[in-house]
Amino acid sequence: MADALVSSLLDLIFGNLNSALVQEFGQARGFKKELQKLESTLSTIHAVIHDAEEKQTKSNAVKNWLAKLKDVAYDADDVLDDFATEALLQRPEICGGAIKRGSIH
């Protein structure tokens, strides 16, 4: 079922958000509070989605909403991937080595 995918995507996003790399970078850049707020919001969204996934078989509106939310979840995951990539590129062992902002040294 494609809509159960939304819960799985949110689990993936939670994993990315809670990765040590993202947390470390967020704290270093002063985003710790924003990351905590995002995690809290995602937790609430996850609970609503869980209920919606159970009700989708009875409501086309809920099914449509879940399909749209799936697209948004993919976008959010892409943003966190970009954030994690930037965090990785900011690490001294990476920047001082072979990779620095897309260029090979």
Kinemage of the C-alpha trace (Angstrom):
@kinemage 1
@onewidth
@group {chain A} dominant
@subgroup {mainchain}
@vectorlist {calphas} color= white
{ca met a 1} P 0.000 0.000 0.000
{ca ala a 2} L 1.575 3.282 -1.120
{ca asp a 3} L 0.102 5.300 1.739
{ca ala a 4} L 1.709 3.172 4.453
{ca leu a 5} L 4.843 4.443 2.793
{ca val a 6} L 4.257 7.831 4.426
{ca ser a 7} L 4.833 6.389 7.910
{ca ser a 8} L 7.943 4.640 6.651
{ca leu a 9} L 9.205 7.867 5.117
{ca leu a 10} L 8.657 9.703 8.379
{ca asp a 11} L 10.602 7.003 10.193
{ca leu a 12} L 13.432 7.567 7.722
{ca ile a 13} L 13.225 11.329 8.241
{ca phe a 14} L 13.332 10.840 12.021
{ca gly a 15} L 16.432 8.696 11.561
{ca asn a 16} L 18.113 11.351 9.432
{ca leu a 17} L 17.097 14.113 11.811
{ca asn a 18} L 18.457 12.229 14.794
{ca ser a 19} L 21.705 11.197 13.159
{ca ala a 20} L 24.792 12.198 15.089
{ca leu a 21} L 26.077 14.105 12.064
{ca val a 22} L 22.958 16.272 11.707
{ca gln a 23} L 22.713 16.851 15.458
{ca glu a 24} L 26.396 17.792 15.688
{ca phe a 25} L 26.172 20.181 12.737
{ca gly a 26} L 22.922 21.687 13.997
{ca gln a 27} L 24.406 22.353 17.394
{ca ala a 28} L 27.586 23.837 15.917
{ca arg a 29} L 25.555 26.154 13.666
{ca gly a 30} L 23.034 27.150 16.344
{ca phe a 31} L 20.140 25.108 14.918
{ca lys a 32} L 19.660 22.866 17.947
{ca lys a 33} L 16.346 24.447 19.012
{ca glu a 34} L 15.043 24.404 15.450
{ca leu a 35} L 15.928 20.732 15.085
{ca gln a 36} L 14.144 19.973 18.364
{ca lys a 37} L 11.046 21.874 17.190
{ca leu a 38} L 11.141 20.008 13.889
{ca glu a 39} L 11.376 16.686 15.696
{ca ser a 40} L 8.406 17.604 17.902
{ca thr a 41} L 6.336 18.671 14.896
{ca leu a 42} L 7.226 15.499 13.006
{ca ser a 43} L 6.196 13.436 16.011
{ca thr a 44} L 2.744 15.043 15.971
{ca ile a 45} L 2.451 14.602 12.212
{ca his a 46} L 3.452 10.952 12.553
{ca ala a 47} L 0.629 10.322 15.041
{ca val a 48} L -1.941 11.975 12.749
{ca ile a 49} L -0.669 10.025 9.753
{ca his a 50} L -0.930 6.756 11.647
{ca asp a 51} L -4.611 7.483 12.319
{ca ala a 52} L -5.165 8.602 8.720
{ca glu a 53} L -3.593 5.436 7.320
{ca glu a 54} L -6.121 3.410 9.295
{ca lys a 55} L -9.023 5.521 7.972
{ca gln a 56} L -7.957 5.817 4.339
{ca thr a 57} L -9.896 2.787 3.179
{ca lys a 58} L -13.114 4.563 4.149
{ca ser a 59} L -12.296 8.027 2.826
{ca asn a 60} L -11.007 9.094 -0.557
{ca ala a 61} L -10.199 12.529 0.890
{ca val a 62} L -7.870 10.954 3.453
{ca lys a 63} L -6.309 8.777 0.774
{ca asn a 64} L -5.695 11.853 -1.406
{ca trp a 65} L -4.242 13.773 1.546
{ca leu a 66} L -1.846 10.925 2.303
{ca ala a 67} L -0.687 10.825 -1.323
{ca lys a 68} L 0.096 14.557 -1.212
{ca leu a 69} L 1.799 14.208 2.136
{ca lys a 70} L 3.996 11.456 0.692
{ca asp a 71} L 5.367 13.974 -1.816
{ca val a 72} L 6.065 16.460 0.979
{ca ala a 73} L 7.791 13.740 3.011
{ca tyr a 74} L 10.109 13.014 0.078
{ca asp a 75} L 10.931 16.729 -0.145
{ca ala a 76} L 11.649 16.894 3.597
{ca asp a 77} L 13.917 13.873 3.321
{ca asp a 78} L 15.798 15.550 0.460
{ca val a 79} L 16.301 18.686 2.570
{ca leu a 80} L 17.665 16.645 5.481
{ca asp a 81} L 19.952 14.753 3.092
{ca asp a 82} L 21.291 18.084 1.829
{ca phe a 83} L 21.744 19.254 5.419
{ca ala a 84} L 23.621 16.056 6.294
{ca thr a 85} L 25.809 16.436 3.196
{ca glu a 86} L 26.659 20.004 4.175
{ca ala a 87} L 27.416 18.816 7.706
{ca leu a 88} L 29.730 16.159 6.336
{ca leu a 89} L 31.538 18.670 4.125
{ca gln a 90} L 32.102 20.927 7.139
{ca arg a 91} L 33.989 18.220 9.008
{ca pro a 92} L 37.700 19.015 9.186
{ca glu a 93} L 38.757 15.483 8.261
{ca ile a 94} L 36.712 15.737 5.059
{ca cys a 95} L 37.578 19.329 4.135
{ca gly a 96} L 41.248 18.782 4.765
{ca gly a 97} L 41.259 15.598 2.708
{ca ala a 98} L 40.198 14.763 -0.789
{ca ile a 99} L 36.727 16.351 -0.739
{ca lys a 100} L 35.915 20.003 -0.222
{ca arg a 101} L 32.673 21.539 -1.459
{ca gly a 102} L 32.469 19.478 -4.604
{ca ser a 103} L 36.083 19.834 -5.662
{ca ile a 104} L 38.838 17.265 -5.628
{ca his a 105} L 42.173 18.380 -4.158
